[in-house]
Amino acid sequence: MDMGLKGRTVLVTGASSGIGAAIARAYAAEGARVALTYRSDGEAGERLARELGADQDSAMALRYSLAEPDTVESAVAEVTRRWGGVDVLVANAVRWAPRRAPGEQFENIPAGEWTAFLDDNLAPTLRTVQLVVAGMRERSWGRIVLISSHVALDGHPGQEFYGAAKSALHGFARSLAWDLGPNGVLINVVCPGLTATERVLDGLPAEVRERETRLTPTGRLSSPEDIAGAVLSLGSAANGNTTGQIVTVAGGR
């Protein structure tokens, strides 16, 4: 299937590793120019950009931090300066929330901790969308994919604020779809289940991974490439009229 991505410009935030890196590779394999962002691991970002064709001006790595609004503006500005604008935005960057300690009550968490977390996860993502949609409207074509989490759908003990931040993306996409649809711009959310990223394989106890695998109809955790496949489809010309949807990739969970 022709995904209609050859020569298109794709911006993938949070792409130096894990799901974001798999997404960047998937778009590059379809002939798209890929701008990938990193927060702190510039070496990993530059290495991936070289792998995807930085020497041929087919990829570039840019710093982008949810906690630093200037980097959001500068990343989009650089992509626009070099390649003329963004055709596809994949908003994958996230600020992870620490889980509440055992016995710590929700109501005792200082407001300053969770309001800053919500601000960092929501405002920069919405601002990035604002920065790219004008060009998409002008070209009468664009695709936006926001990466959420199964926590927004299933909940998880101690992750109320993370769930709130990710759930907000769902309502945002459902409403913005009405505004962008007449201009040929489609926006959707991909909601991964527990995914076998480096972070999960290195940081989650084996017994937890095994339990989650047993509870998954396919009998395995999703790989980053599984998530990338769904994102690629929604964020391409293969998606002709799907917008405002929440697509779960979790092996049937």
N, C-alpha and C positions, 0 to 999 in steps of 0.2 A: 504494500500500500504506500502510495506517495503521501507523505505527511505534509507536503507543501512548506517545508522549512528551509530549503536550500536558499542561502543568501539572507535569510531572516536574522534579526538580531535578538538575542535572548539574554536577559539579565536574571541570574540565579543568585539570590542572597543566601548567605550561610552555606557556602559550597566548598569549603576546603576539605571536608571529610564527610563520611556517613551518607545519609540520604541526599544531601545537597550535591556532593561530588558525583554520585550515581546519576542524578538528574542532569548535571552539566555534561557528563559523558554521553548520555542518551541524546541530547540535543546536538552535540558536536557530531555524533555518528550520522545524523540526518542532514549534515551540511550546513547547519546554522553557525553563525558567529556567536560565541558565548563569552559574556562578561560574568565572571564569577567573583563573589566577594568573600572576604574573610574578616574576622574581627581582630585576632591577635597572632594567628599562625601564618604570617606572611610567607614563610618559606614553603609551607604546604600549598598555599594558594598559588604562588608563582610556579611551583613544580607542576601542579595540575594544569595551569595555563599553558606551560610549555608542551605538556603531553597532548593538549587539545589543539595546538597549532599557533601558539603565540608568535612564532617566527614567521608565519605566513599571514599575520594579522587576522587570524581567525579566532583568537581567544585572548583575553586579558584578565588579570587579577586586580581587584580594587579593594581597598580597605573600606569597611562599612560596619559601624558599631551602632547598635540600637540605643546605646546610652549617649551617643554623640551625634546630635542632629546634623551638624556640619558635614559629617562623613556621608550621611544619606544624600544630602543635596549634591555633594561633590562627586559621588559615584555616578549618579544619574547624569550629571552634567558632562562627565568625561565620556560616558558611553555615547551621549548625544553628539558631542564634539567630534568624536572619532568615527562613529558609524551612522550618525544621522537620526538616532532615536531608538526606542525600544519597541519591538513588535510583540515580544512575549515576556511577561514578568512572572517569575516563580518566587514567591515570598516564603523562604524557608528559614531565614534567620530567626533565632529564638533566644531569649534569656531564660535559662533554666531556673526553676524555683526550688529552693531547698525544702525538703519535706519537713513537716512539723515533727519535732522530737517526740518520742513516746511520752504520753502523759501531758504534753503541752496542749492547752486548750485553745481552740480557735479564737475565742473572744479576748484572749490575752496577748495576741500578736499586735505589736504597735502599728498604728495606722501608717506611719512613715515607711515601714518595711513593705507593706503590700501595695500602697498607692504608687510607690516608685516602680515596683515590679509591673503593675498594670500599665503604667505610663510607658515604660520601656518596651513592652511587648506590643502594645496597640498603636500608639501614636506614630512611631517611625514606619511601621508597615503601611498604615493608612496614608501617611505622607508620601511614601514611595509610590503608591498607587496614584495619588494626585499628580505626581511629577511625570508619570509616563502616559496618562490617559489623553492628554491634549494631543500628542502626536498620533496616538492610535485613532482618535476621532478624525483627525485630518486625513489619515490614510484609509479610513473606513475599514480598518481591520486591526484586531488586537486580541490577545489571549492573556488572561491573568489567572494564575493558579495560586491559591493560598494554602499553605501546609498547616493543618490543625493537628489534633491528637485524639486518640481513642478516649483519653481522659475527659474530653468535652462531652462525649456521648455516654460513657459507662460510669464516669466518676472514679475516684481513687482516694483512699484514706490519706488525709494530710495534704492533698493537692488542690484545695479549693480555689486558690488564687490562680494557679496555672490553668485549671479548668475554666475559670471565669474568663481569662484572657483568650483562650482558644475558642470558647463558645462565642465570644463577641465577633470573631471572624465569620461565623456562620450567618449571623444576622446582618452583618455588613455586606456580605456577598449577595444574600437574597435581595436586599434592597437596592444595591448598586446595579444589579443586573437590569433592573427596569430603566435606569438612566442610560446605561451604556449599550443595551441591546439594539436600539434603532441605528446605532452608528457602526454596527458590525463588530463590536467588542464584547467578548464573552468572558465571564468571571465565574470561577468555581472553586470549591474547597476539596482538597484531598485529605482524608482523615486516616492516617496510618495506625494500625495496631502496634503492639510491641514488635519492634523490628530488630533484626540481628545486625545492628551497627557495631562499630568498634566500641562505642560507649557502653552498649548493652552487654556485649560479650566480655568486656574487661571489668565492668563495674557491677553487673547484676549476678548474684549468686547462682550457681548452676542449678540448684534445686528449684529456684524461682522460675528460671527459663524452662526447665523440664515440666513444671506444673502448668505453665502457660501453654506449652506445646501440647500437652495432653488435652487441654480444654479447647484447642483449635481444631475445627473440622478437617482441615487439610493435613493435620498432623505435623505441621512445622510452622515456625515463625516466618513472617515475611522477610525477604532480603531487601536491601536498599534498591536493588534493581527492580524488584516487584513494584515498589512505590514509584520509581522512575518511569516505569511503563505506563502507569495510569496518568501520571503528570504529563508525559509526552503526548499521550492521546488527547487529553483535554486541552493542552496548550499547543495545538497544531491545527492545520487546515482540515485534518481528519474529523475534527469536532466542528460540525456545521451549525448546530443549533441547540447545544446543551449549555445552559447557563443558570446561575443561581443555585447549583446543586451541591450537595454534600456527598462525596463518594468515599466510602470506607474501603480500605485495603487491609484486611486483617484475617485472611484465611477462613472467612465464614463466621467470625465472631460477631 
